[in-house]
Amino acid sequence: MKPRPDFKSEIDTPALVIDLDVLEANIARMQSFFDGQTANLRPHFKTHKCPPIARRQLRAGAKGITCAKVGEAEVLVQAGVKDILIANQVVGGLKIRRLARLLRRARVTVAVDEARNVKDLSAAAAAAGAPLGVLVEVDIGMGRCGVKPGKEAVELARCVARCPGLEFRGLQGYEGHLVLQAPGGDKDRLTLEALSLLVKTVGALCRAGIECKEVSGGGTGTYRTSGAHPVMSEIQAGSYATMDARYAKVTPEFGNALFCVVTIVNRPKKNVAIGDAGMKSLTTEFGMPQAWGIRGVKVERLAEEHTLMRVRGEGARLVPGDKILLVPSHGCTTFNLHDRVYGVRDGSVECRWRIAARGRAE
Ligand SMILES: Cc1ncc(COP(=O)(O)O)c(C=O)c1O
């Protein structure tokens, strides 16, 4: 009998791999949820930063792509994506000029929360001769960006509507303070409370005679409640496609597709193994990466280039040269550390994708 292929032997480490079957199942599962809703899916590109994955999400039925930065939008335009939301404020002359250059090549929308920024965007879009779509961001409890719901949002929307070059398209409200809360308990109630601030603001816009065509927000951890809510027109979920250890308990209906392959480089003690992936390959702001497919391995600490693991049982049988899989605790920031990701299926490497927007935080 031929030995089963082992993709790990084809890959030098540390390296990111994606299980393509799981990725495709996650994309199909999320899309099938939205096929039954009035809201659309606009997947967030900041998770994987990888155009081939964005293309798969679009082919499955996503309305467009969300991204966080102008640098990511540049990569998406280059990859031929035609409908892009930058779900953040684009502030400063250099960035706004780069944004304006994209307007003739794609339908671009940005979030705003400040009148002076609106004027700067307007001047650049008018000079570019192509419209820039605008969503007024409302702070629905996260305490990051956004104006207050109601009157303040209406005033800014009025300012946008009067500005040449800009098209007021609606509102953005992201309940980021709730996405990682475990399901059950008061999560749904709190999400509905946050969304009620958008309902209130849409009502205030309507009374002011300002048409609100789009309301965008939501994430992987709230897609069920937000995606089924009548006020929302699109959901910006990102992590569902590849998942990570952080989201495993929040949305277990999605499988883990993302791994870091690590080589054991040393066994200094009976209960300690050292791997070759440190904080230049994996991030830890949401905790340590988790071992996958092997029992008795616990990552205790990352040094710059080393994984310090406590091992017992099966884990204690590891020897230098063995390769194991770790599930990153936070996929979005881990992708950003790598140039490429390997797609694997049936035990073999099927493709190698450039993480084209890695490092594009500008
Ligand atoms: C504006 C915005 N929308 C949506 C998301 C949702 O991303 P995810 O689905 O990965 O939680 C994020 C995550 O940070 C975000 O900042």
Ligand as a Chemical Component Dictionary entry (heavy atoms), coordinates in Angstrom:
data_LIG
# 
_chem_comp.id                   LIG 
_chem_comp.type                 NON-POLYMER 
_chem_comp.pdbx_formal_charge   0 
_chem_comp.three_letter_code    LIG 
# 
loop_
_chem_comp_atom.comp_id 
_chem_comp_atom.atom_id 
_chem_comp_atom.alt_atom_id 
_chem_comp_atom.type_symbol 
_chem_comp_atom.charge 
_chem_comp_atom.model_Cartn_x 
_chem_comp_atom.model_Cartn_y 
_chem_comp_atom.model_Cartn_z 
_chem_comp_atom.pdbx_ordinal 
LIG C1 C1 C 0 -15.114 47.142 11.219 1  
LIG C2 C2 C 0 -15.087 45.668 11.401 2  
LIG N1 N1 N 0 -16.078 44.937 10.866 3  
LIG C3 C3 C 0 -16.133 43.603 11.019 4  
LIG C4 C4 C 0 -15.176 42.919 11.734 5  
LIG C5 C5 C 0 -15.398 41.451 11.914 6  
LIG O1 O1 O 0 -14.366 40.616 11.799 7  
LIG P1 P1 P 0 -14.462 39.107 12.325 8  
LIG O2 O2 O 0 -15.572 38.470 11.587 9  
LIG O3 O3 O 0 -13.140 38.570 11.954 10 
LIG O4 O4 O 0 -14.681 39.147 13.787 11 
LIG C6 C6 C 0 -14.123 43.645 12.321 12 
LIG C7 C7 C 0 -13.092 42.964 13.125 13 
LIG O5 O5 O 0 -12.218 43.508 13.726 14 
LIG C8 C8 C 0 -14.081 45.050 12.155 15 
LIG O6 O6 O 0 -13.108 45.799 12.718 16 
# 
loop_
_chem_comp_bond.comp_id 
_chem_comp_bond.atom_id_1 
_chem_comp_bond.atom_id_2 
_chem_comp_bond.value_order 
_chem_comp_bond.pdbx_ordinal 
LIG C1 C2 SING 1  
LIG C2 N1 SING 2  
LIG C2 C8 DOUB 3  
LIG N1 C3 DOUB 4  
LIG C3 C4 SING 5  
LIG C4 C5 SING 6  
LIG C4 C6 DOUB 7  
LIG C5 O1 SING 8  
LIG O1 P1 SING 9  
LIG P1 O2 DOUB 10 
LIG P1 O3 SING 11 
LIG P1 O4 SING 12 
LIG C6 C7 SING 13 
LIG C6 C8 SING 14 
LIG C7 O5 DOUB 15 
LIG C8 O6 SING 16 
# 
